Amino acid sequence: MKVEAGDYVLFNYVGRFENGEVFDTSIEELARKHGVYVEDREYGPMWARIGVGEIIPGLDEAIIGMEPGEKKTVMVPPEKAYGMPNPELIIKVPVEEFTRAGLEPQEGLYVMTDSGIAKILKVEENMVSLDFNHPLAGKTLIFEVEVIEVKKSEADVDKGSTLEDN
């Protein structure tokens, strides 16, 4: 049965940058091997409803038409992944915002703010530049995807697995 928009699909994936570096995977062994293992994450095939925006558009489109057991490698440009970096999402805040909270801002660190997660781009004497762009914005991503199972309705999905937000 070929995957159609609206279907629930169980699949494994490996996400790589153009240089081959793995940045994410649903396969625990590969995550450990490539140094991207996250302790609190549940690894294994993930369920997603295809064609409705639950996953990035480029991967969504690539899965449509696949069949269980089929593997595919797809190159996803930034426009069909996390978009291009938006300069309006880089803002400056006073250093005292950090010092008042007892924090020492350091370039390269990620911080949780009232507006979401941001990367500290630059620390100046009085100001800190925060980047609210997605860390993968502007990057071409390569996914190896394997469709394991296809279901027409959520009621058919194995309740031992959950739909994950990726």
Secondary structure, 3 states (H helix, E strand, C coil): CCCCCCCEEEEEEEEEECCCCEEEECCHHHHHHCCCCCCCCCCCCEEEECCCCCCCHHHHHHHCCCCCCCEEEEEECHHHCCCCCCHHHEEEEECHHHHCCCCCCCCCCEEEECCEEEEEEEECCCEEEEECCCCCCCCCEEEEEEEEEEECCHHHCCCCCCECCC
